[in-house]
Amino acid sequence: MGLSHTVFMRGVPVAALAAALLTVPARAELAPASPFLPANAQASDAAGGPSGPLELRGVMETPEGTSYCIYDVAKKRSTWVGVNEAGHDFTVKSAEPAGEGVMVDYQGRPLRLTLHKSKIASSGAATAPVAPAGNPSAIASTVVLNPSQADEQRRLDAVAQEVRRRRMEREKAAQAAQPGQAPPSIPNR
């Protein structure tokens, strides 16, 4: 009788034990505070923050006054509104002077919305491209539209000279990387 026969024969008491464990009531205790919020966050801040039904996405000064961009998460739509402007599912009741937050009446309950933080960070100011070392314009300036035999020879000589110059720079860098050896002298050509 192999191993599989003994497992099935002894599996009967295991099934009875599993059924007995399933009859024990399971208790799940909820955490008193959300582990996903900062320790000093209040419930009202969380309700109107990025995980709430509305988000404050922007503030703009206009000739008519300050406008606030309120984003409805469920509808995936944003609207620019002023304080006490009617005609929407929400009404901006008041705003902080610095423009970092507003109090909104949404479905009969007050929500405090803080300015939504961008998830994309700038990598800094763009820099101009760096020109390659040497004089690549010397090679480019030797190219002509319909080259003669002499023009082509001058262009090939310029390419060969640039290749020699780059090889010398590579050799110089390799020598400098090895301690205790003097860098090679570069002849004038």
N, C-alpha and C positions, 0 to 999 in steps of 0.2 A: 504494500500500500504506500504510496509515495507521500511526499510532504503535503501535496494539495489535499489529499484525503483527510489528513489529521487537522488541517486548518478548517475545513468545513465541519468536521465533527466537533471541534472545540469552539467554533464560531457561534454556536447557539448561546452559551452563557455571555459572550461578548455583546450580542444583540440585546439580551435582556438588560445588561448593565447600561448600554447606550439609551434604551427606552426609559430607564429609571432616571438617568441624568437629564433627559429632555423634559421630564415632568417637574423638575426643580424650577421655580420662577426665576427668570433672569432679571437682574436689577442694573439699570444703567443710571449712573448719577451724572447730572449735567454740571458743567463748570459754572461757578457763579459769575465769572467774567469771561469774555471771549479771548482765547489765546491768540487771535489774529489781530487784535487791536493793541496799540501802545498802552502801557500801564496807566498813563494819566489821561486817556481818552474817555470822554463822557458818552453816554448813550445817545444824547441829542446830536453830538458831533458825528457819531458813526452813522446815524440815520440819514444825514444829509451829505455825507462824504461820497467818495468814489464808489462805494458799494450800495448807496441808497438809491431811491427812485429818481432823484434829481441831482444834477451836479452843476456847480458854478464853473463855467469854462472860460469866461473872459469878462473884462470890464473895459468900457470905452466911453470917453468924454465926447459928447455931441453938442451942437448948439442948443438942442432942446433939453439937455441935462445928461446925467450919467445913464448909460444903458448897460444891462447885465446879460450875458449870454448864459441862459439856463438850458441844460441838456437833459432831455427826458430819456432815461435809460431804456425803458420799455418800448417807446416809440422810435428810438434811435434818431431823434430829431432835436435840433437846438433852435432856440428862439431868443432874439434880442428884445428885452423888455425894460421899461423904466419902473420906478417905484410907484406902487398902487395902480399899475396899468391893468385894466380888465380885459377879458376876452380869451383867457388861457385857462388851463387846468390848475394853474397856480397863480399866486399874486406875491410880488416882492413887497414886503411890508416895510422893511427898513434895511439900511446898509451901513457898514462900518466906514468911517471917513477915509481910511487908507485903501478901501476897495478890496480888502482881503476876504470879506465875508458878507453875507446877506441873511436876513430872516425872511423865510418864505412861508406862506400859508398854502398847504397842499392837502387837498381832500379833508379840510376841516382841522388839520393838525399843523402846528408850527414846526418848521424845520430850519435849522441853522446850517447853511451851506458855506463851506470855505472854498477858496479858489483852488481849482483842480491843479495838481502838480503834473507837469509834463513828464512823460516816461522816456522821452528822447533827450539825451544830453548833447550839447554841442561839443565838437571835437576841437574847438578853438578857431581862431581866425585863419582863413585860408591864406596860404603862402604862395608866392610866385614860383613857378618852376625854376629849378636851378640849372644853369647852363652846364653842359659837360665840360670836363677839364680839357685843356689843350685848345686847339683852334679848329673846331670842326667846320667853321665857315670857310676855311682854306680849301677843304675838299669840296664843299658844295659850290664854292665860287669857280672851281675849275670845270664844272659841268657846263657844256654848251649844247644847244639844240641839235645841230648837225655837226658833230665833231669831225675834224680832219684827223689824219694820222698823228700829227704833232700835238693837237689838243688832247687826244686820247692818251698819248704818252705822258704829257704833263699831269693829267688826272691820275694815272696809275702811279707816277712818281710821288704825288702828294699822298695817295693812299698808303704806299709803302713807307713813306716817312712817318706818317701817323702811327702805323703798326709798330715801327721801330721805337717811337717815342713811348707808346703804351707798354711795350715789352720792358723797356728800361725802367719805367715807373713801377711795374710789377716786381721786377728783380730788386729794385731799391727797397720796396716795401717788404719783400721776403727777407732781405738781408737785415733790415731794421728789426724784424720780428725775432731774429736769432740773436740772443745776447752775446756780447763778447767779440763780435765781428764788426769791422768797420764797413760803412756803406760804400758801394762801388762809386768810382768817380764817373761822372757823366761827361762824355766827350762832346765838344761843340761840333755840330754838323751843319 
